[in-house]
Amino acid sequence: MIVARTQQLAKSKARQRWLKGMTQIHKDDLHPVNGDPLIDDLLPIDGNGRWHVQLTPGSGGISKSEVPDWTGYWLI
């Protein structure tokens, strides 16, 4: 999960975190979440009245499970 003040900042943070070191970046799965169930089943957290997210500080750094050992497609 990426927490940011703007959509652009969130996308930038996600790319810096998850696409670092990739040599073949596929851009077809980088799209905004708009909450339209006809497109996908994802909903934005703000404003839907059904979500509660509690953020707790982590130990810092990226865990091994977040670092792929290959290039190309990487499921997020």
Secondary structure, DSSP 4 states (H G I P E B T S, - for coil): ----SSHHHHHHHHHHHHSTT-SS---TT-------TTT-S---STTSSS---------SS--GGGS-SSSS----
